[in-house]
Amino acid sequence: ALSDCLPQWRSDRPVTELEREFRGRGDLLVRVRAEGMAQSVLAAPGGAAVGASAARDEHGRIHLSLADLRSDQEATARHLSDREQLLLMSRSLSVGEMASTLAHELNQPIGAITNLLRGLLIRSERGTLEPASAAPAIQRGIEHALYASGIIARVRDYVQHRQPKAEPVALRTLVDDAIALLDWEIRRDGISVRVSGSSDGREATVLGDRVLQQQVLVNLARNAIEAMRSIPQPERQLEVSIRIDEDRAVLGIADRGHGIDEAAATRLFTPFFTTKPGGMGIGLHVCRSIIELQQGRLWYTPRTPGPGCTFWIELPLALAEEAVSP
């Protein structure tokens, strides 16, 4: 087998000739002369990988043993191919989960668009619709439609094996946009919103996929809003905090609801576990997967001081040169 990848090699050729023809041979011989024995992978003249073991005997002679590594490389290639197939199957199953969340994720923007159009229709029928007053509602409807379109596009990218984008994203802008998308629910439930930035005034710009990150923020903020529907309206406050911790940005979303008991807290991110009546138990699991896919973390703590919950997102900060948008 060795002669197949080294047709020019002969067993009676001296090591000094081999030394001249193999890439990596110099380091191997230096090590064996210093240590008595050494192993390495050399590149043969034709480019084939050859395993080499060298040892020095008591007379100072160097004995070199060569082995054809092509069968090992083929086995490794088969292993990588099998692993890729398993990953593909796992991705296909995850796509099924993603498809299950689409109804939940798209319900809000579609509902908001429906309400805006109904409002415009009622005003038009009453003869009170003015073009100037209709423009903000139309613009808001466009924003909701683009948000829904972005979610669908990201699912399509996921199915087509594309990696999430790694672009600079300003967290404060991302938060403001997510809150704007939930404005109808916030007004309906009488929620007050407080957003606080980093104490040193620095802008937190992270790397990641803006649409996916926005999807996570909207999901977590909506969960917080729903958690406060059972408490008196004056106490309903959604608190969003942003801070910078060395090379990471940390974003917290806190509500003042009744909180989550200890047993449920340990299973929050488990697929198909939910504390909501009629919930599918997929949202938080997908949110964590999205954040971890972007080299981040998502976790939960009780709000301090309580009652309530805080969900934390940690993402890597963009470097100075990365934070400048092209």
N, C-alpha and C positions, 0 to 999 in steps of 0.2 A: 504494500500500500504506500509506503514511503517513497518507493521509486516512481510511483505514478505522479506525485507532486514534485519530485526532484529527479527528473530523468537524467540530468547531467551529473548526478552524484554517484561516486564509487566508494565502496567500503575502504579501499586502500588509500584514499586521499587524506593528506595530513590536515590537522586542525587549522594550521595556519592558512591553508587555502580556503577552507570553509569560513574562517574568520573574515576574509575579505569579501565574501559574497552574501553574507546574511546581515540584514539590518537588525541591530540590537545585540550583535555578537560581542562587540567590544565591552559593553557593560557586564555581560555575563562572564567573560573571561577575567575581567578585573576582579569581580566578586569571588570567583572560584579560587583565584590566586591568593586573595586576601583571607577568605573564610574556609577554603578547603572544599566546599561544594556549593552549588547554586542551581536554581531553576529559573527558567524564563520562557517566554514565547517569542520566537524569532520570525522575521519575515523572510521567506525564501526568495531567491532571485525572481521567480515567476509571480511572487505576491502571495503564495500560499502561507498560511500560518502553521508553524512547526513548533511543537513542544520540545524544549531542550533541557536536559539535566546534565550537569557537568560536575566532575569530582577529580580531585588531585590525589594521586597515590603517594606512597612514602618516597618514591624516587623523583617526585616532582612532575611526573607525567600527568597530563590532563586527559581524562576519559569523557567522551561526549556521547550522550544517548539522545537520539532524535525520534520523535513520534509524529505521525500525521494526525492533525487535529480536525480534519474535515468532517469526520463522522460526529465528533463532539459538537462542531458548529452546526451541522445539520440537525442534530438532536435539539440544540438550543433554539434553532429557528422553528422547529416543530412545536417546541414548548411555547415560544412566544406567539406562534400562530394560534395554538389552542387557547392561550390566555386571552388573545384578542377576541376569539369567538365567544368566550365566556363573558368578556366585557361587553361585547355587542349584545348578548342575550340580556345581561343585566341592564344595559341601556334601554333595550326594548321594553323590559318590564317597567323601568322608570318612566318611559314615555306613557305607558298605560296610566301610571299614577298622575303624571302631568295632565293627561287628557281629562282625568277625573276632576282635577282642580280648575279646569278652564271655566266650567259653569259658575263656580264660586268666584273666580277672579274677574270674569267678564260681566257678572251680574251688576256690579256697581256702576261701571261706566255706561253700560247699556240702559240701566235704570235711570241714571242721571240724564242721559240724552233724551229718553222718553219723557221725563218730567219737563225738561226744557221745551221740547217741541209741543207738549200739551199746553204749557203756559202760553207759548206764542200763539197757538191755535185759538185758545180761549180769548186772548186779547184781540186777535184779528177778528173773530166773530162778533165781539162787542164793539168793534170799531175804535178801540183805544190803543192799537198798536202803532207806535211811532218808529220809523227807521232808526233813529238815534238810540232809542231805548232797547231796540231789538238786537243791536250789534253786540253788546256784551254777552247776551245769552247765546247768540250764534257762535261767538268766539269760544265760550266755555264748552259748548257742544263739540266744536272741532277738537279741543284739547282732550276731551274724554274719548272721542273717536280715535285720535292718534294714540292715546294710551292703550286702548283695546287692541289696535293694530300692532303696536309694539309687542304686546304679550304674545299674540299669535305668531309674529315674526320670530320671536325668540324660541318658541316651541318648534317651529319649522327648522330653525338653525340646529336645535338640539337633535332632532331626528336625522338631520343630514350630517351629523358627526362634526359639526363645526365647533371650535372652542369659543367660549365667551370672550367678548372683547376685553382688552386691557387698556383702558383709556382713563385719563385724569377726570375725576368727578368731584366737584365741590359739594361737600356734605350738606352745608346750609342750604344751598340752592336745591339739592335733592329733597331735603326735608320740606322746604316751602312748596315745591311742586307736588309732593305727595299729599300734603295738607290741603292744597287747593283742589286736588282730585276728590277729596272727601268732604268738601265744603257743604254739600247738601245734607249729608248725614250729621255733620257737626252742628249745623244750624237747627236741624230737625230735633236733635236730642239735647240741645242747649248746652253743648260742650264748650268750655273755655280752653284755649290752647296757649301754652307757654313754651317758647323755645329759647334755650340759653346756649351760648357758644362757649368756646374755650376761655378760661379765665385770663390768659395772657393775650387775648385778642387775635391770636393766629388763626388764619383760615385753614380748616382741615380739608385737604384735598387728597383723596384716596385713588388707588388704581382699581379698576374693575369694570364691569358691564353696567352701564347706567340703567338700562331698562330692567335688568334682573334685580338690581339693587332697589330700584323704585318699587318693583313688584313686592319685594320683601317688606319695605317700609309701609306700603299701603296695607298689606295683609296684617302686620303687627298693629298698626294704628287702628285699623277697623276692629281688630280683636279687643283693643283697649276701649274703644267707644262702646262696643256691645257689652263689655264687662261692667259699664257704669250705668246701664239703663235701669237697674233696679235700685239705685240710690237717689236721694233727693237731688233735684237739678242744680241747686247752688253748689253742691259738692263735686260736680262732674268736671274734673280738670285733667286734661291730657298734657303731660309734661315731657318734653323732648330735650335732652341734654347732649351736648357735643364737647368732648375734651380730647386733648392730644397727650398720649402717653409714650414718650420716646419716639420710636419709629412707627407707632400705631395710632389710629384714631378710634375712639370708643364712643358709640352713640347709644343712648339709653331712651327707651320709650316706656313711660310709667303711667299707670292709671290709678284711680282711687276706688276701685271696685271692692268686692268682698274678698278678693284674693283666691289662692288655690291651696287646697289642703295638701299635706305632706305626701300622702299616697299618690295623689294625682300628679304632683310636681315631678315625681321620679319617672313618670311615663309620658310627660308632655310631648316629647319629640319622637315617641314610638309611633310607627305607621298605624293608622286606623284607630288610634285612641283619641277620644274627644270628650270634653266636658260640656259641649253644647248639645242641646236637644236637636236631633236631626243632622248634626255635623258629621262629616266624613272622616275626620281625623287625619287628614293628609297635609293640610296647610303648613303647620309648623315643621313637619318632617321635610317637606320640599324647601321651605325657607332655609332651614339649616343646611341642606344639601347645596343650595345656591350659594350661600355665604362661604361654606367650606371649599367649594369649587373655586372661589376667588381668594384662597389663602387666608380666610378669615375665620371667626368663631361667632356662634350665636348661643346664648345661654339665658337662663332665667334666675331671678332672685326675688324674694318678697320685697315690696317697696318699704323703704326706711325713711321716716317713720311710716308705719302702716296706717290703715289697711291698703291693700292693692298689690299690684305686680309691676315688676320692671323687667323688660326684655332688653338684653345688651347685644350690640353688634360691634365686633372689633375687626378692622380692616387695615391692611398695610398702607401707610402714607405714600403718596407719590413723591419721588425725588424732585429736587428743584427743577431739573431740566425736563422731567416728565410732566410736571404740573403745568407747563406752558402749553396750551392747546395749539395745534398746528393751524 
